[in-house]
Amino acid sequence: LVREPEIKAKKEFFSSRLRYNQLYFVSDAKNTNFAKLFQTRIKRFMKVFKFGGASLESIERRQNVGKILQSYPDEPLLVVISAMGKTTNELEKVAENYFRRRREITAQLLFNIKQKHIELAEELLQAKEHPLLDQLRQFFTEMEWQLGEKPYNGYDYYYDQIVSMGELLSSAILSAYLQTAGILNQWVDVRDIIRTDDTYRDALIDWDY
């Protein structure tokens, strides 16, 4: 979560490709250069928060994240979000079973993860219809398309594609909640701004891209 009136994430600055672990928000955005943001403003002025899975696994804990961020009303913030609870472990099981071509087990595991995130989002937002719910379903549709094909790459490739979805889901939910709590922000998909090499599960960022 970047909160500063003169900041806008530029998709041209980075182009994510394969490995993406963390998701960011950008709020109150206007046109500036994202590279300049990372080269100067983060170093000098910006507070960076990292919330791990345990701090996001319940509604009460997500609400507490909002309270923490509200205590910095006039400061630029960057918030890095992990997958909630044990989602990473659950997605690892999805990746393993998919690669072993256990289609029914894979589908059931993914369905359980989907239901958990949809139900949490509905309860957190107190709504059965919301753009966030459409966004979450789209993420799961992406995974279903992936899992509907036979694996043709190595395991590490699919691990990266599947397991990193946990951060997409978690950060999107938190972003929507913060909006309802009056904390303006813009969710940014890190796949649009970071490019890495193809060392799956241990990729390096291409800072010169």
Secondary structure, DSSP 8 states (H G I E B T S, - for coil): -EEEEEE---TTT----S----BEEEEEE-S--HHHIIIIIHHHT-EEEEE-GGGGSSHHHHHHHHHHHHT-TTS-EEEEE---TTHHHHHHHHHHHHHTT-HHHHHHHHHHHHHHHHHHHHHHHT-SS-HHHHHHHHHHHHHHHHHTS---S-HHHHHHHHHTHHHHHHHHHHHHHHHHTT---EEE-GGGT--B-S-TTS--B-TT-
